[in-house]
């Protein structure tokens, strides 16, 4: 247990990645500095100047005004006058148990590290540009392609693919919209089949043609996220040819974790899952390394099941990581940890922390402003109008952007808004 004077010690928390998990962790930990820990500094590092509200991409794609609003400046994340800091850089490598290096060569010391680097989501849901202007332009170019197209092909029938298909078909009712999915049902298979059946029916109401059990073969010169231009792609299972003027990918999630290689070398063993590159974590979201209980990995970049990778669940993981770091800080672990040279000694210095539990059974999938499917507490709201109502009230209006703005208290004063 920490002694009173220890509350005023200097404590450095570095959070890498400002999306759902990272933003939640940074915000919660920064609040601790107002509760007596005046020496606590939280540094948030992200490669982009703005947070992009990725879950709202389907609406941003067809609504230029909403797209503009979907970029929130990280310069407004921390309150003016606080010692906390945002650094617009990309993580290059985790050097050792107390240092990281950024792409610009800058070295940062940390007592606690949160690796919330996420992943590259399928399709244009994750914009490539690192500024608001670049991101808005990417979405605008795809929107202009849709304006001029007669036909649209969407590859992938997870939540993103279904939502994009619905919003595109609702916005452009005269265009031919086709959704091709490699599995036998739409949406994650961890949810009930009723929401898949409901999604197929409601997409049908919008005129979307849904093809299941077929995998689209993509040419080597295909753009990462989407392609504007006439193409004929072939289904590898069916041999069908899919002709379209715009193609949007909603498949192929990847994580990039090469920044751990120096740390792995010093430890003498891998910290990542072979093949996927996902970072191995304990149920507490701590890095699966006995000597490094002060490193946490919430969100898409860890090796937890894909069903835990929805935006709000990543945010929950960020909150859990922050709560556990708070326990370590209050216990004085960062002082006790220094000088420990064995896993046994480190374990003795660390207090027990909480496990992350995936206890919320919820999915909301809007298909345009009026239709949608949902699952709540194992109850599938697929074909019913109740699903439409619930999704309209909770998600499709602004995809919860209003809630996210609460993370940016200085947004009205930010220079880059």
Residue pairs with C-beta under 8 A, 6 or more apart in sequence:
1 330
1 331
1 332
2 329
2 330
2 331
2 332
3 332
6 332
6 335
7 36
7 37
7 38
7 39
8 37
8 38
8 39
9 39
9 334
9 335
10 39
10 41
11 37
11 39
11 40
11 41
11 111
11 112
11 329
11 334
12 41
12 43
12 108
12 109
12 110
12 111
12 112
13 29
13 40
13 41
13 42
13 43
13 110
13 111
13 112
13 113
13 114
13 325
14 42
14 43
14 45
14 100
14 108
14 110
14 112
14 113
14 114
15 22
15 25
15 26
15 29
15 42
15 43
15 44
15 45
15 114
15 116
16 22
16 45
16 46
16 91
16 100
16 113
16 114
16 115
16 116
16 117
17 45
17 46
17 114
17 115
17 116
17 117
17 118
17 299
17 301
18 26
18 44
18 45
18 46
18 48
18 51
18 74
18 77
18 86
18 116
19 51
19 52
19 54
19 116
19 118
19 299
19 314
20 118
20 299
20 311
20 312
20 314
20 315
20 318
21 114
21 116
21 118
21 298
21 299
21 300
21 314
21 315
21 317
21 318
21 321
22 44
22 46
22 114
22 116
22 117
22 118
22 298
22 299
22 318
23 44
23 51
23 77
23 315
23 318
23 407
24 298
24 314
24 315
24 316
24 318
24 319
24 322
24 407
25 114
25 116
25 296
25 298
25 318
25 319
25 321
25 322
25 325
26 42
26 44
26 77
26 84
26 114
26 322
27 77
27 407
28 318
28 319
28 322
28 323
28 326
29 40
29 42
29 322
29 325
29 326
30 40
30 42
30 78
30 82
30 84
32 40
32 326
32 329
33 40
33 41
33 42
33 82
33 83
33 84
37 329
40 329
41 83
41 84
41 85
42 78
42 84
42 85
43 84
43 85
43 86
43 87
43 108
44 74
44 77
44 78
44 84
44 85
44 86
44 87
45 86
45 87
45 89
45 91
45 102
45 108
46 74
46 86
46 87
46 88
47 88
47 89
47 90
47 103
47 130
48 74
48 88
48 129
48 130
48 131
48 135
49 73
49 74
49 75
49 88
49 130
49 131
49 132
49 416
50 71
50 72
50 73
50 74
50 131
50 132
50 135
50 416
51 71
51 72
51 73
51 74
51 77
51 404
51 407
51 408
52 70
52 71
52 126
52 127
52 135
53 60
53 70
53 71
53 72
53 399
53 401
53 404
54 121
54 125
54 126
54 311
55 311
55 399
55 400
56 66
56 70
56 398
56 399
56 400
56 401
57 70
57 124
57 125
57 139
57 160
57 164
58 160
58 163
58 164
58 166
58 167
58 366
58 399
59 66
59 167
59 396
59 398
59 399
60 66
60 67
60 70
60 139
61 67
61 124
61 139
61 142
61 143
61 146
61 164
61 167
61 168
62 143
62 146
62 167
62 168
62 170
62 171
62 172
64 140
64 143
66 398
66 401
67 136
67 139
67 140
67 143
68 136
69 401
70 401
71 132
71 135
71 136
72 404
72 405
72 407
72 408
72 411
72 417
73 132
73 408
73 411
73 414
73 415
73 416
73 417
74 86
74 88
75 86
75 410
75 414
75 415
75 416
76 408
76 409
76 410
76 411
76 412
76 413
76 414
76 417
77 86
77 407
77 408
77 410
78 84
78 85
78 86
78 410
79 409
79 410
80 410
80 413
87 102
87 106
87 108
88 130
89 102
89 103
89 104
89 106
90 102
90 103
91 100
91 101
91 102
91 103
91 117
91 259
92 100
92 101
92 102
92 103
92 259
93 100
93 101
93 259
93 260
93 261
93 262
93 263
94 100
94 113
94 115
94 259
94 260
94 262
94 263
95 101
95 107
95 262
95 263
96 262
96 263
96 266
97 263
97 291
97 292
97 294
97 295
98 109
98 110
98 111
99 107
99 108
99 109
99 110
100 107
100 108
100 110
100 113
100 259
101 107
101 108
102 108
111 294
111 334
112 294
112 295
112 296
112 325
112 328
112 329
112 334
113 294
113 295
113 296
114 295
114 296
114 297
114 298
114 318
114 321
114 322
114 325
115 279
115 287
115 295
115 296
115 297
115 301
116 297
116 298
116 299
116 301
116 314
116 318
116 321
117 255
117 256
117 257
117 259
117 301
118 255
118 299
118 300
118 301
118 314
119 253
119 254
119 255
119 256
119 300
119 301
120 126
120 253
120 254
120 255
120 256
121 160
121 253
121 300
122 156
122 158
122 160
122 161
122 249
122 250
122 251
122 252
122 253
123 156
123 160
123 161
123 164
123 225
123 226
123 248
123 249
123 250
123 251
124 138
124 139
124 142
124 225
124 226
124 248
125 160
125 225
125 250
126 225
127 134
127 135
127 138
127 139
128 134
128 138
128 224
128 225
129 135
129 137
129 138
132 416
138 225
141 228
142 226
142 228
142 246
142 248
144 228
145 226
145 228
145 229
145 245
145 246
146 152
146 168
146 171
146 172
146 175
146 246
148 245
149 172
149 175
149 228
149 244
149 245
149 246
150 175
150 176
150 245
151 175
151 176
151 177
151 178
151 243
151 244
151 245
151 246
152 168
152 172
152 175
152 176
152 177
152 178
152 244
152 245
152 246
152 247
152 248
153 178
153 180
153 216
153 231
153 233
153 242
153 244
153 246
153 247
153 248
154 161
154 164
154 165
154 168
154 177
154 178
154 179
154 180
154 247
154 248
154 250
155 161
155 180
155 216
155 218
155 247
155 248
155 249
155 250
155 251
156 180
156 181
156 182
156 249
156 250
156 251
156 252
157 179
157 180
157 181
157 183
157 186
157 187
157 210
157 212
157 250
158 186
158 187
158 188
158 250
158 251
159 187
159 188
159 310
159 363
159 365
160 250
161 179
161 181
161 186
161 250
161 251
162 179
162 186
162 187
162 199
162 203
162 365
162 367
163 365
163 366
163 367
164 248
164 250
165 177
165 179
165 203
165 206
165 208
165 367
166 202
166 203
166 206
166 208
166 366
166 367
166 368
166 371
166 372
167 366
167 367
167 368
168 175
168 177
169 175
169 177
169 203
169 206
169 207
169 208
169 367
169 368
170 206
170 367
170 368
170 369
170 370
170 371
171 368
173 206
173 207
176 207
176 209
176 244
177 206
177 207
177 208
177 209
178 208
178 209
178 210
178 211
178 242
178 244
179 203
179 208
179 209
179 210
179 211
180 211
180 214
180 216
180 235
180 242
181 210
181 211
181 212
181 213
181 214
182 213
182 214
182 215
182 237
182 251
183 189
183 212
183 213
184 212
184 213
185 193
185 196
185 197
185 212
186 196
186 199
186 200
186 210
186 212
187 195
187 196
187 199
187 363
187 365
187 373
188 306
188 307
188 363
190 305
190 307
191 363
191 375
191 380
192 375
192 378
192 380
192 382
193 380
194 375
194 380
194 381
194 382
194 383
195 363
195 365
195 373
195 374
195 375
195 380
195 381
195 382
195 387
196 382
197 382
197 383
198 373
198 380
198 381
198 382
198 383
198 384
198 387
199 365
199 367
199 373
199 382
200 210
201 382
201 383
202 367
202 371
202 372
202 373
202 383
202 388
203 210
203 367
204 210
205 371
206 367
206 368
206 371
211 235
211 238
211 240
213 237
213 238
214 235
214 236
214 237
214 238
214 240
215 235
215 236
215 237
216 233
216 234
216 235
216 236
216 242
217 233
217 234
217 235
217 236
218 233
218 249
219 231
219 233
222 247
224 249
225 248
225 249
226 246
226 247
226 248
226 249
227 246
227 247
228 245
228 246
229 245
229 246
230 243
230 244
230 245
231 243
231 244
231 247
232 241
232 242
232 243
233 241
233 242
233 244
233 247
234 240
234 241
234 242
235 241
235 242
253 300
253 306
253 309
254 277
255 276
255 277
255 278
255 279
255 300
255 301
256 277
257 272
257 277
257 278
257 279
257 301
258 277
260 271
260 272
260 279
263 271
264 270
264 271
264 272
267 289
267 291
271 279
271 280
271 287
271 288
271 289
272 278
272 279
272 280
273 279
273 280
273 303
276 303
278 301
278 302
278 303
279 287
279 297
279 301
279 302
279 303
280 287
280 288
280 302
280 303
281 287
281 288
281 296
281 297
281 302
281 303
281 304
282 288
283 355
283 356
284 320
284 324
284 353
284 354
284 355
284 356
285 296
285 297
285 298
285 302
285 317
285 320
285 321
285 324
285 356
286 292
286 293
286 295
286 296
286 297
286 324
286 353
287 293
287 295
287 296
287 297
289 295
290 343
290 346
290 347
291 343
291 346
293 328
293 333
293 346
293 347
293 350
294 325
294 328
294 333
294 334
294 337
296 321
296 324
296 325
297 321
298 314
298 317
298 318
298 320
298 321
298 356
299 309
299 314
299 317
299 318
300 309
300 314
302 317
304 317
304 358
307 358
308 314
308 317
308 358
310 363
312 360
312 362
312 400
313 358
313 360
316 356
316 360
317 356
320 354
320 356
323 353
323 354
324 353
324 354
327 351
327 353
327 354
328 334
328 350
328 351
328 353
331 350
331 351
333 349
333 350
333 351
336 349
337 346
337 349
337 350
340 346
340 349
361 375
361 376
361 377
361 378
362 374
362 375
362 376
363 374
363 375
364 372
364 374
364 390
364 391
364 394
364 395
365 372
365 373
365 374
365 391
366 372
366 391
366 392
366 395
366 396
366 399
367 373
368 396
369 392
369 396
369 397
370 388
370 392
370 396
371 388
371 391
372 387
372 388
372 390
372 391
372 392
372 395
372 396
373 380
373 381
373 382
373 387
373 391
374 381
374 387
374 390
374 391
375 381
376 390
381 387
381 390
394 400
405 411
408 414
411 417
